[in-house]
Amino acid sequence: MKDAKDVMRIVGMILLGVFVFAVGMPIVLTVAGIATGIISFLIGLAVLLIKVAVVLAIGYLILVGIRALLR
């Protein structure tokens, strides 16, 4: 009877592990997807800010060049 109790305990642990794996994996993958989305959004935002800075710098250089030509 003791062996049957031990077998049932092991089977219960295996079933609990399978349940946690089946429920936990989609949650972990969703969190990983959200984290990846946030990181890609931040990288895209950084690239956009760099593009805006370059456009402003070029506009400033053109403005200073025109101002220098008019003097």
Order of alpha helices (4+ residues) and beta strands (2+ residues): alpha
